[in-house]
Amino acid sequence: MLAAGSLIARALAGGLVAGLACATAPGPSAGLAAIEKNPKAVVSGVVVDSVSGEPVPGVQVIGLPHGADYPWEPAATTDSDGRFTLRLAAPAEYSFLLQLHGISIETPEADDPGSVDVVTVPGGRIDRIRLKFLRRWFESSIE
């Protein structure tokens, strides 16, 4: 016969193991797994200041997936000429999110990068995307 303390210890250990088993992240859905097998699409363009039209270096460009079965892909950082290149899953639909100094902003403005949509195809290429950096929104969020 087990002592009461031993029973409590076993119950706690069993609960911990069961809790950890439930905390495991679910595997990818069938749709996501199928998309991830395809060749990536290349999406490139430039980020420009919405007022001056000048290129904006050092901005992270993130492909914002439009569905649960579309994966998040690594961001790209604009170079000194404001250019970026993303490799996004395909077929999928994305818009864009810009990030500067850890801040991301989505605005109601019609020319917000979140309103620029692309549809990728496996192994395809989309060039000359022009995203506007809405500086006043970023500046107002820092103040």
C-alpha positions, 0 to 999 in steps of 0.5 A: 500500500502506498503512503498518502504522500506518495499518492499525492506526488504521483498524482501531481507528476501525472498531472504535470505530464498530462498538462505538458502533453496538452501544451504541445503545439498542434501540427500544421494543417493539411493546407499549410503542409501542402503550401509549404512544399511548393517553391516560394514566390519572390516579391520585391519592391521599394518603400518610399516616404509618403510625403517626399517620395524618397526611398526609406532605408532600414524598414522591415517589410513583412508579408501579412498572410490573409488566411490560416493556411498561409504561413508567416515568412521572414521579414526583409529589411529595406536597403539604402535605396528602400528596396526589399525582397521577400520570399513568400509561400504560394499559392497564397494571398498577402498584404504588407506590414511595415516595421521601424524600431520595433513599431508596426502600424496599420492605418485606415489610410487607403495607401497603407501597405496593409491595403496593398494585396498580392496573390502569389503563385509557386515559383512566381515573381512579383516586382515593382511593389511600391509601399508608402511609409506613412511617417506621420503615423510612426512619429505620432506613435513614438511621442 
